[in-house]
Amino acid sequence: MTTSIPKGNLLVIIASHIEKKHYFCSQKDNTMKALLLKIELSQELLLKFLKFGVVGFSGVFVNFGVTYVCKEWLKWNKYLSNILGFVFAATTNYILNRIWTFQSTNPQIGVEYIKYFVISLIGLGIDTLTVYLLNGKLKWNFYLSKVFAVGASTLWNFFGNLLFTFA
């Protein structure tokens, strides 16, 4: 029986083993191939998510750096400084995610950036709403609430960008 799974990775060994065990049933072959594809996609998705996390972590430094410079050195309003920190971080994150995480070649960079920024703004809203609900309403510790807020907004941002911005 021939296999349609590309060579050169660990999944080939697994696929070969599975196909030898189930050569008599084409239905099982198709099911196993679908399962292997799902596993491979899951590994690819995990890698993208990890890259997205690294990029997001770098954005923390951009956000705090810009906010600090604007507030402390330039003596601008703290809320304006915070907004500028967010905008600069979202912009650098877009550039890094476009190139490294999602490897986008979409020529409509402006449209793609606007999509990315809208997803980021919604993520900021999710983050803020989560902190408000958990800390303000349920009286959880602020920083514990923030951990859940960051988790929720990160998942939103990742899947929003995967399925909308860079689809």
C-alpha positions in Angstrom: 0.0 0.0 0.0 1.4 3.4 -0.9 1.2 6.4 1.5 0.3 10.0 0.6 2.0 11.4 3.7 5.1 13.4 3.0 8.5 11.9 4.1 10.9 13.6 6.4 9.2 13.8 9.7 8.2 11.6 12.7 4.6 11.4 11.4 5.8 9.3 8.5 7.0 6.5 10.9 3.7 6.6 12.8 1.7 6.7 9.5 3.6 3.7 8.1 3.0 1.7 11.3 -0.7 2.5 11.3 -1.1 1.7 7.6 0.6 -1.7 8.1 -1.8 -2.5 10.9 -4.9 -1.4 8.9 -4.1 -2.2 5.3 -7.2 -4.3 5.0 -9.7 -1.5 5.6 -9.6 1.7 3.5 -12.1 3.4 5.9 -9.6 3.0 8.8 -6.8 4.2 6.6 -8.7 7.4 5.8 -9.6 7.9 9.4 -6.0 7.4 10.5 -4.7 9.8 7.8 -7.2 12.4 9.0 -6.1 11.8 12.6 -2.4 12.2 11.6 -3.2 15.4 9.7 -5.0 16.7 12.7 -2.0 15.9 14.9 0.3 17.6 12.4 -1.9 20.6 12.3 -2.0 20.7 16.1 1.8 20.7 16.2 1.9 23.5 13.6 -0.8 25.4 15.6 1.2 25.0 18.8 4.3 26.3 17.2 2.4 29.3 15.9 0.9 29.9 19.4 4.4 29.7 21.0 5.8 32.2 18.4 2.8 34.4 19.1 3.6 34.3 22.8 7.2 35.3 22.2 6.1 38.2 20.1 3.6 39.2 22.7 6.2 39.1 25.4 8.4 41.4 23.4 5.4 43.7 23.1 5.3 44.1 26.9 8.8 45.7 26.7 7.7 48.0 23.9 4.5 49.0 25.7 6.2 49.7 29.0 9.2 51.5 27.3 7.1 53.8 25.2 4.8 54.5 28.1 7.7 55.3 30.4 9.4 57.6 27.9 6.2 59.5 27.2 5.1 59.8 30.9 8.5 60.3 32.6 10.7 62.0 30.1 8.3 63.9 28.0 5.9 64.5 30.9 2.9 63.7 28.9 -0.5 62.6 30.4 -0.3 59.1 31.9 -3.4 58.0 29.9 -2.1 59.3 26.6 1.3 57.7 27.4 -0.5 54.4 28.1 -2.4 54.6 24.8 0.8 55.3 22.9 2.5 52.4 24.5 -0.4 50.1 23.5 -0.3 51.4 19.9 3.4 51.0 19.5 3.4 47.5 21.0 0.4 46.5 18.8 2.3 47.8 15.7 5.6 46.1 16.5 3.7 42.9 17.3 1.8 43.1 14.0 5.1 43.4 12.1 6.8 40.5 14.0 3.7 38.3 13.7 3.2 39.0 10.1 6.8 38.1 9.3 7.7 35.3 11.8 4.5 33.8 13.3 2.1 33.8 10.4 4.5 34.4 7.5 2.0 36.5 5.6 2.6 37.5 2.1 -0.6 39.5 1.7 0.1 42.5 -0.4 -2.7 44.5 1.4 -0.6 45.4 4.4 -2.7 48.3 5.4 -5.9 46.3 5.5 -4.2 43.5 7.3 -2.8 45.9 9.9 -6.2 47.4 10.5 -7.6 43.9 11.0 -4.8 43.2 13.4 -5.4 46.4 15.3 -9.1 45.8 15.6 -8.5 42.3 17.0 -6.0 43.9 19.5 -8.5 46.5 20.6 -11.2 43.8 21.2 -8.5 41.9 23.1 -7.9 44.9 25.3 -11.6 45.1 25.9 -11.7 41.4 26.9 -8.8 42.0 29.2 -10.4 44.9 30.9 -13.8 43.3 31.2 -12.3 40.1 32.7 -10.4 42.1 35.3 -13.6 44.1 36.0 -15.7 41.0 36.5 -13.2 38.9 38.4 -11.8 41.7 40.6 -14.6 44.3 40.7 -17.6 42.0 40.9 -16.3 38.7 42.3 -13.7 40.3 44.5 -10.8 38.1 43.3 -7.3 39.3 43.9 -6.4 41.9 41.3 -3.3 40.1 40.0 -5.0 36.7 39.9 -7.8 38.4 37.9 -5.1 39.9 35.6 -3.6 36.4 35.0 -7.0 35.1 33.7 -7.5 38.3 31.8 -4.2 38.0 30.0 -5.0 34.3 29.2 -8.4 35.2 27.8 -7.2 38.1 25.7 -4.2 36.1 24.4 -6.5 33.3 23.2 -8.8 35.8 21.6 -5.9 37.7 19.9 -4.3 34.5 18.7 -7.3 32.8 17.2 -8.8 36.2 16.0 -5.6 36.8 14.0 -5.2 33.2 12.9 -8.8 33.0 11.5 -9.4 36.7 10.5 -6.3 38.8 10.0 -3.9 36.2 8.5 -6.5 33.7 7.1 
